Amino acid sequence: MDYSIEVISVNQMMLIKNKLEENLGKKVIVKAEVGRKKYTTKEGILKSVYSSIFLVDIQNGDDFSASTFTYSDVLTQTVKIIILDDVKNNDIKKIS
């Protein structure tokens, strides 16, 4: 059994987690796969980062609802995160 693939995946997920921790509280755009070649795109705020998941408050008009995602979702590109540094969206950082 090749453990090097497993180590690479864990290291990449830690890098994703660390990058998200650096951007806590910032506005994000989340593009998530909802089916075969179908995606939903939502805007929200990166609220929390935990050991295996992260939480985004998704904006729906004036209301917010919490959505959780895993780092493996980002690693496998099932979920894509774009960090918005300012309200004008002039400086966009793409994590995945």
C-alpha positions as CSV (number, residue, x, y, z in Angstrom):
1,M,0.0,0.0,0.0
2,D,1.3,3.4,-1.0
3,Y,1.0,5.8,2.0
4,S,2.6,8.7,0.1
5,I,-0.7,9.5,-1.6
6,E,-2.4,9.6,1.7
7,V,0.2,11.9,3.2
8,I,0.0,14.3,0.2
9,S,-3.8,14.5,0.5
10,V,-3.6,15.3,4.2
11,N,-0.9,17.9,3.6
12,Q,-3.0,19.5,0.9
13,M,-6.0,19.6,3.2
14,M,-4.0,21.2,5.9
15,L,-2.8,23.9,3.5
16,I,-6.4,24.6,2.5
17,K,-7.4,24.8,6.2
18,N,-4.6,27.2,7.0
19,K,-5.5,29.4,4.0
20,L,-9.1,29.5,5.1
21,E,-8.1,30.4,8.7
22,E,-6.1,33.3,7.4
23,N,-9.3,34.6,5.8
24,L,-11.8,34.2,8.6
25,G,-14.5,36.8,8.6
26,K,-14.1,37.7,4.9
27,K,-16.7,37.6,2.2
28,V,-16.5,34.6,0.0
29,I,-18.1,33.2,-3.1
30,V,-18.9,29.5,-2.9
31,K,-19.4,27.5,-6.0
32,A,-20.7,24.0,-5.1
33,E,-21.5,21.0,-7.2
34,V,-25.1,20.0,-6.7
35,G,-25.4,17.3,-9.3
36,R,-23.9,16.1,-12.5
37,K,-22.3,19.2,-14.1
38,K,-24.6,21.4,-12.1
39,Y,-23.3,24.1,-9.7
40,T,-24.8,26.6,-7.4
41,T,-23.0,29.8,-6.6
42,K,-23.7,31.7,-3.4
43,E,-22.1,34.6,-1.5
44,G,-21.4,34.6,2.2
45,I,-19.0,35.1,5.1
46,L,-16.3,32.6,6.1
47,K,-17.3,32.1,9.8
48,S,-15.5,29.2,11.3
49,V,-12.8,26.7,10.6
50,Y,-12.7,23.3,12.4
51,S,-10.5,20.2,12.2
52,S,-12.4,18.6,9.3
53,I,-15.0,21.2,8.1
54,F,-15.4,24.9,7.7
55,L,-18.6,27.0,8.0
56,V,-19.8,29.7,5.7
57,D,-22.8,32.0,6.5
58,I,-24.6,32.1,3.1
59,Q,-26.4,35.4,2.4
60,N,-30.0,35.1,1.2
61,G,-31.3,38.6,1.0
62,D,-31.1,40.0,4.5
63,D,-30.9,36.5,6.1
64,F,-28.0,34.2,6.6
65,S,-28.0,30.4,6.7
66,A,-25.0,28.3,7.8
67,S,-23.5,25.8,5.3
68,T,-20.6,23.5,6.1
69,F,-18.1,22.1,3.7
70,T,-15.1,19.7,4.0
71,Y,-11.5,20.4,3.0
72,S,-11.7,17.3,0.8
73,D,-14.6,19.0,-1.1
74,V,-12.2,21.8,-1.9
75,L,-9.3,19.4,-2.7
76,T,-11.5,17.4,-5.1
77,Q,-12.9,20.7,-6.5
78,T,-16.5,19.7,-5.6
79,V,-16.5,23.1,-3.9
80,K,-14.7,26.1,-5.1
81,I,-14.0,29.1,-2.8
82,I,-13.2,32.6,-3.9
83,I,-12.1,35.1,-1.2
84,L,-13.3,38.7,-1.7
85,D,-10.8,41.0,0.0
86,D,-13.0,44.1,-0.4
87,V,-16.5,45.1,-1.2
88,K,-15.6,46.3,-4.7
89,N,-14.2,42.8,-5.5
90,N,-11.1,44.4,-6.9
91,D,-8.7,41.9,-5.3
92,I,-10.0,38.3,-5.6
93,K,-8.0,35.4,-4.1
94,K,-8.9,32.0,-5.4
95,I,-8.3,29.1,-3.0
96,S,-9.3,26.2,-5.2
